[in-house]
Every structure is written in structure tokens, then in C-alpha cells.
């Protein structure tokens, strides 16, 4: 997807003794190198359990800006590593697999998005955090699914808005905010693939279950949902709700944290259209493993590198987003 750096370096295939306790070795390397592991909610269970911090995109961005580690290992997808590097240029930022990309980010190439933006030069350009650094650099402000509504509402009503790249999130924001926006036609392959028919069947089988969904899902699913929210919001909702059973329409990695926080509740992954397993996984998120984290810390590679001029341009819309989030938090 990005390149074959792992294969070219070769040590991804380094033989590791079966007696080596990867968790012990990873923690040892973290102490030696003053490193912190940050993991997204969609990572496999064992990575979430060894991480110093687990969160969604907004929380990871905020943590990247505030920690005092010398090395940040971002276990998620590549744009998250870029965001960490944008916010912490003096730190070494590592990713376990440089090919862990994002279908949504890939749906918005910077050169094509720039042409789109130039057609509407009087518009405020709002982009989802699930984009490359180059697309962020073309933006006026960045959003996450957690703060998107607040950011849209902070933009003066007389200003026209471009929103990209997720058309589903954009449609949802239009319905919530009442703002009409020029939408880029991109989407996340995980959230696009949920089967309405199979979810309806699950609802009949489990009439006591609430359907909760991420706003990257398609509109028909969102219309069915009992609650819509970011990954962190879904987790918070399930932990505080009196309901004991949930059908969860987002990437299945979040179920690990939901179960940890609510052991007395049942969580059913919403099924995709083409799957026999009944759950929806992001194959890019699942490229990361404990072995790769161990080797990445050991060799301090792959590193995220961003040209400084681009980094500074991409930093501006991220800082604007964080400023809006901090103002809302203080209220």
C-alpha cells in the first residue's frame, strides 16, 4: 500500500525464540528508550493490553501532543503516526508496519483533493483526521468523529464548507448541524460493508439489544441505530447504559474495551455483507502484531518522517481542531 519497507529491511522475518516473552521484552525496551506505546481501539486485544494508552483518533492526537516520551510508537494506521509526528516533530515516531494504511485516507489523494478545493476557493475546508498529512495541509481545520459536530458549529454560518473525505460522516454532520456542505466522495471500507439485512435479522433474534453505530456507517444503518457516536462515545455509552446487550456497528476491535468495562453485558458485532465470521475487521489495523512492535522498538524502524514545510502546514488545522476541543471541554 505505501511501500515494502518491512520486506526490504528483512528483519521482520527475524527468527525469535519461542521462549522469548514479547511482553516482557517490549516493556524492557520501553524503559530503556523512554518510549510510549499508543494504540487505537481497533488494534488486536494483546496490543491494547500492552499499550500505555488506548484511544480514538482525537485522544491519540492529544496524547501525542502532551507526553514526555522520547519515542512514540503508534500502533494503528499510518496517518495516525503522521499526526503524532506533526504534533511532536522532535520525537521519534515509529509505526509497527508502514503498510498499515487506511482505505478512507486512500480514497482522497492529495493532488485530486487540491483540484476539488481550488474549485471552491471561498469555502472553509474541513477534513476528517483520517487523511494523509498532505491533505491536512490543504485544510483549514481538521475534525475527528468525536468533535466534528462542535467544529462544524464553530464555523460562521455565512461560510460555505467543503468536507472530506468521508461522505457518510459528511451526510450525518449535515443532518445534525443543518449545514449544507460540498462533500468529497470517500468512505471507510469497514463501515461501508455492514449488512442491513443481517443486522435486521440480529435485531429480531435479540429484541432486547440496542444497535449502536459509528457515523462513518451508511445512512440506512444510522437511521436504524439507537445511538450514534465516535468510537470513544460508543464505549462510554455502553459502559453507562442500563441496557445489557448491544449490537455494535463499527470495527470489532472496540469490543475488547467494551467487555473489559462491562463484563456483565453482551456485545454482538454487526456483521458485514461478505463474511462468514460475523464481525467486521480492518485488515490494515490488524497488520500490527506484538512481534512487529518488539522489532520496531528494538531497531527503531519504521520511522515516520515528514518534510518540515509540509508538517508546519498540516499542523495549523490540527491545532485549530484541538483549540475548539479544549474550549468545548472547559464549558
C-alpha positions as CSV (number, residue, x, y, z in Angstrom):
1,X,0.0,0.0,0.0
2,X,2.7,2.5,1.0
3,X,5.9,0.6,0.2
4,X,7.6,-2.7,1.0
5,X,9.9,-1.3,3.6
6,X,9.5,-4.2,6.0
7,X,10.3,-6.7,3.3
8,X,13.3,-4.7,2.1
9,X,14.8,-4.4,5.6
10,X,14.2,-8.1,6.1
11,X,14.3,-8.3,9.9
12,X,10.5,-8.6,10.0
13,X,11.3,-12.2,9.3
14,X,13.9,-12.4,12.1
15,X,13.6,-15.6,14.0
16,X,12.5,-15.1,17.6
17,X,12.9,-17.7,20.2
18,X,9.7,-19.3,21.3
19,X,10.9,-18.9,24.9
20,X,11.1,-15.1,24.4
21,X,8.3,-13.3,26.3
22,X,7.5,-10.5,23.9
23,X,5.5,-8.5,26.5
24,X,8.4,-8.6,28.9
25,X,10.9,-7.6,26.2
26,X,8.7,-4.8,24.9
27,X,8.3,-3.3,28.4
28,X,12.1,-3.6,28.9
29,X,12.7,-1.7,25.6
30,X,10.2,0.9,26.6
31,X,12.0,1.6,29.8
32,X,15.4,1.7,28.2
33,X,14.4,4.0,25.4
34,X,11.8,6.2,27.2
35,X,9.2,5.0,24.8
36,X,5.4,5.1,24.9
37,X,3.1,2.8,23.1
38,X,-0.2,4.4,21.9
39,X,-2.8,2.1,20.4
40,X,-6.1,2.7,18.6
41,X,-9.2,0.9,19.8
42,X,-9.2,-1.2,16.7
43,X,-5.9,-3.0,17.5
44,X,-5.9,-6.6,18.4
45,X,-6.5,-7.4,22.1
46,X,-2.9,-8.2,23.1
47,X,-1.7,-4.9,21.7
48,X,-4.4,-2.9,23.5
49,X,-3.4,-4.7,26.7
50,X,0.3,-3.8,26.5
51,X,-0.2,-0.2,25.3
52,X,0.4,2.7,27.7
53,X,-2.6,4.5,26.2
54,X,-5.5,3.3,24.2
55,X,-7.9,5.7,22.5
56,X,-9.6,7.0,19.4
57,X,-8.1,9.4,16.9
58,X,-8.7,12.6,19.0
59,X,-7.4,11.1,22.2
60,X,-4.3,9.8,20.4
61,X,-3.7,13.2,18.9
62,X,-4.0,14.9,22.3
63,X,-1.7,12.3,23.9
64,X,0.9,12.7,21.2
65,X,1.0,16.5,21.9
66,X,1.3,16.1,25.7
67,X,3.5,13.2,26.5
68,X,7.2,13.4,27.6
69,X,8.5,10.3,25.9
70,X,11.5,10.3,23.5
71,X,9.9,7.7,21.3
72,X,6.2,7.3,20.3
73,X,5.2,4.0,18.9
74,X,1.8,4.5,17.3
75,X,0.0,1.2,16.8
76,X,-2.8,2.0,14.5
77,X,-2.7,3.0,10.8
78,X,-0.1,5.2,9.1
79,X,-2.0,8.5,9.1
80,X,-2.1,8.3,12.9
81,X,1.7,8.1,13.0
82,X,1.8,11.1,10.8
83,X,-0.5,13.0,13.1
84,X,1.8,12.2,16.1
85,X,4.9,13.3,14.1
86,X,3.1,16.6,13.1
87,X,2.4,17.3,16.7
88,X,5.8,16.1,18.1
89,X,8.5,16.8,15.5
90,X,11.3,16.5,18.0
91,X,10.3,13.0,19.0
92,X,11.0,9.7,17.2
93,X,7.7,8.4,15.9
94,X,7.5,4.7,15.0
95,X,4.8,2.5,13.4
96,X,4.8,-1.3,13.6
97,X,4.0,-1.7,9.9
98,X,4.4,1.1,7.4
99,X,1.9,-0.7,5.1
100,X,-0.9,-0.4,7.7
101,X,-2.8,2.2,5.6
102,X,-6.4,3.4,5.6
103,X,-9.0,2.9,2.9
104,X,-10.6,6.2,3.7
105,X,-7.3,8.1,3.6
106,X,-6.5,6.4,0.3
107,X,-9.9,7.5,-1.2
108,X,-8.7,11.1,-1.0
109,X,-5.4,11.6,-2.9
110,X,-3.9,15.0,-2.2
111,X,-3.5,16.1,-5.8
112,X,-7.1,15.3,-6.6
113,X,-8.4,16.9,-3.4
114,X,-6.4,20.0,-4.2
115,X,-8.2,20.4,-7.5
116,X,-11.5,20.0,-5.8
117,X,-10.6,22.6,-3.2
118,X,-9.5,25.1,-5.8
119,X,-12.9,24.9,-7.5
120,X,-14.4,26.3,-4.3
121,X,-11.8,28.7,-3.1
122,X,-14.2,30.7,-0.9
123,X,-15.2,27.6,1.1
124,X,-13.8,26.6,4.5
125,X,-12.0,23.3,4.1
126,X,-12.8,20.8,6.8
127,X,-11.2,17.4,6.7
128,X,-11.6,14.3,8.8
129,X,-8.5,13.2,10.6
130,X,-8.4,10.0,8.6
131,X,-6.3,11.7,5.9
132,X,-2.7,12.0,4.9
133,X,-0.5,14.9,6.1
134,X,-0.7,16.3,2.5
135,X,-4.5,16.5,2.7
136,X,-4.4,18.0,6.1
137,X,-2.1,20.7,4.8
138,X,-4.8,21.7,2.3
139,X,-7.3,22.1,5.1
140,X,-8.5,25.0,7.2
141,X,-9.4,22.7,10.1
142,X,-9.4,19.0,10.9
143,X,-12.1,17.1,12.8
144,X,-12.5,13.7,14.4
145,X,-15.8,11.9,14.8
146,X,-15.7,13.0,18.4
147,X,-15.6,16.7,17.8
148,X,-16.9,17.0,14.2
149,X,-20.3,18.5,15.2
150,X,-18.6,21.0,17.5
151,X,-16.1,22.1,14.8
152,X,-18.8,22.5,12.2
153,X,-21.0,24.5,14.6
154,X,-18.0,26.8,15.3
155,X,-17.7,27.8,11.7
156,X,-19.7,31.0,10.9
157,X,-23.0,30.2,9.2
158,X,-22.3,32.6,6.3
159,X,-19.2,30.5,5.4
160,X,-19.6,27.7,2.9
161,X,-17.9,24.4,3.8
162,X,-16.1,21.6,2.0
163,X,-16.0,18.4,3.9
164,X,-13.8,15.4,3.1
165,X,-13.1,12.6,2.7
166,X,-16.0,10.6,4.3
167,X,-19.3,11.1,2.6
168,X,-21.2,9.1,5.2
169,X,-19.8,11.2,8.1
170,X,-20.4,14.3,6.0
171,X,-24.1,13.4,5.4
172,X,-24.5,12.7,9.1
173,X,-23.0,16.1,10.0
174,X,-25.3,17.8,7.6
175,X,-28.3,16.2,9.2
176,X,-27.1,17.1,12.7
177,X,-25.9,20.7,12.1
178,X,-28.3,21.8,9.4
179,X,-25.3,22.9,7.3
180,X,-25.1,22.0,3.6
181,X,-21.6,21.1,2.6
182,X,-19.7,20.1,-0.5
183,X,-18.8,16.5,0.2
184,X,-15.8,14.6,-1.1
185,X,-16.8,11.1,-2.3
186,X,-14.8,8.9,0.0
187,X,-15.6,6.1,2.5
188,X,-14.2,3.6,5.0
189,X,-14.4,0.1,3.7
190,X,-15.2,-1.3,7.1
191,X,-18.1,0.9,7.8
192,X,-19.4,0.7,4.2
193,X,-19.8,-3.1,4.4
194,X,-22.3,-3.7,7.2
195,X,-25.3,-5.8,6.0
196,X,-28.6,-4.2,6.8
197,X,-30.4,-7.5,6.2
198,X,-28.2,-9.4,8.6
199,X,-28.5,-6.6,11.2
200,X,-32.3,-6.7,10.9
201,X,-32.1,-10.5,11.5
202,X,-29.9,-9.9,14.6
203,X,-32.4,-7.4,15.9
204,X,-35.2,-9.9,15.6
205,X,-33.1,-12.6,17.3
206,X,-32.1,-10.2,20.1
207,X,-35.1,-7.7,20.5
208,X,-33.6,-6.5,23.8
209,X,-30.4,-5.4,22.2
210,X,-29.6,-1.7,21.3
211,X,-28.0,-1.0,17.9
212,X,-25.1,1.4,18.3
213,X,-23.2,2.7,15.2
214,X,-20.3,4.9,14.2
215,X,-21.2,7.9,12.0
216,X,-19.0,6.5,9.2
217,X,-21.7,4.0,8.5
218,X,-24.2,4.4,5.7
219,X,-27.4,6.4,6.3
220,X,-29.9,3.5,6.3
221,X,-27.9,1.9,9.1
222,X,-27.7,5.2,11.0
223,X,-31.5,5.6,10.7
224,X,-31.9,2.2,12.4
225,X,-29.4,3.0,15.2
226,X,-30.4,3.6,18.8
227,X,-27.2,5.6,19.4
228,X,-24.6,7.1,17.0
229,X,-21.2,8.2,18.2
230,X,-17.4,8.1,17.8
231,X,-15.5,5.0,19.0
232,X,-14.9,6.6,22.3
233,X,-18.6,7.7,22.6
234,X,-19.8,4.2,21.8
235,X,-17.6,2.8,24.5
236,X,-18.8,5.4,27.0
237,X,-22.4,4.8,26.1
238,X,-22.2,1.1,26.6
239,X,-20.5,1.4,30.0
240,X,-23.1,3.8,31.4
241,X,-26.2,2.4,29.7
242,X,-28.7,0.3,31.7
243,X,-29.1,-1.9,28.7
244,X,-27.3,-5.3,28.9
245,X,-27.0,-6.2,25.2
246,X,-25.7,-4.2,22.2
247,X,-25.2,-4.8,18.5
248,X,-22.1,-2.8,17.7
249,X,-21.7,-1.4,14.2
250,X,-18.0,-0.4,14.0
251,X,-14.7,-2.2,13.7
252,X,-14.7,-5.2,16.1
253,X,-11.5,-4.2,18.0
254,X,-13.6,-1.9,20.2
255,X,-15.4,-4.9,21.7
256,X,-12.3,-5.7,23.8
257,X,-12.6,-2.5,25.7
258,X,-16.4,-2.7,26.0
259,X,-16.1,-6.2,27.5
260,X,-13.4,-5.0,29.9
261,X,-15.5,-2.1,31.1
262,X,-18.8,-4.0,31.2
263,X,-18.3,-7.7,32.0
264,X,-21.9,-8.2,32.8
265,X,-23.1,-7.1,29.3
266,X,-23.2,-8.8,25.9
267,X,-21.7,-7.3,22.8
268,X,-22.6,-8.6,19.3
269,X,-20.5,-7.4,16.3
270,X,-22.7,-6.1,13.5
271,X,-22.0,-8.4,10.5
272,X,-20.7,-7.3,7.1
273,X,-22.2,-8.3,3.8
274,X,-19.4,-10.7,2.8
275,X,-18.2,-12.6,5.8
276,X,-18.7,-15.9,7.5
277,X,-17.1,-14.8,10.8
278,X,-19.9,-12.3,11.6
279,X,-17.6,-9.4,12.5
280,X,-16.1,-6.5,10.6
281,X,-12.3,-6.2,10.8
282,X,-10.0,-3.6,9.3
283,X,-7.2,-5.7,7.7
284,X,-4.9,-2.7,7.9
285,X,-5.3,-2.3,11.6
286,X,-4.8,-6.0,12.1
287,X,-1.4,-5.9,10.3
288,X,0.2,-4.8,13.6
289,X,1.4,-7.6,15.9
290,X,3.4,-7.9,19.1
291,X,6.3,-9.3,17.2
292,X,6.4,-6.2,14.9
293,X,6.1,-3.9,18.0
294,X,9.1,-5.7,19.6
295,X,11.2,-5.4,16.4
296,X,10.2,-1.8,15.8
297,X,11.3,-0.8,19.3
298,X,14.4,-2.9,19.0
299,X,15.6,-1.4,15.7
300,X,13.7,2.0,15.9
301,X,12.2,1.4,12.5
302,X,10.0,2.1,10.5
303,X,10.1,5.8,11.4
304,X,7.6,8.4,10.3
305,X,9.3,11.2,8.5
306,X,7.5,14.4,7.2
307,X,9.1,17.2,5.3
308,X,9.2,20.2,7.6
309,X,7.3,22.7,5.4
310,X,4.5,20.2,4.9
311,X,4.5,19.4,8.6
312,X,4.0,23.0,9.6
313,X,1.2,23.5,7.1
314,X,-0.5,20.3,8.4
315,X,-0.1,21.4,12.0
316,X,-2.2,24.5,11.6
317,X,-5.6,22.8,11.0
318,X,-4.8,20.2,13.7
319,X,-4.1,22.9,16.3
320,X,-7.3,24.7,15.3
321,X,-9.2,21.5,16.0
322,X,-7.5,20.9,19.4
323,X,-8.3,24.5,20.3
324,X,-12.0,24.0,19.6
325,X,-12.0,20.7,21.5
326,X,-10.3,22.4,24.5
327,X,-12.8,25.3,24.5
328,X,-15.7,22.8,24.5
329,X,-14.1,20.8,27.3
330,X,-13.8,23.9,29.5
331,X,-17.5,24.7,29.2
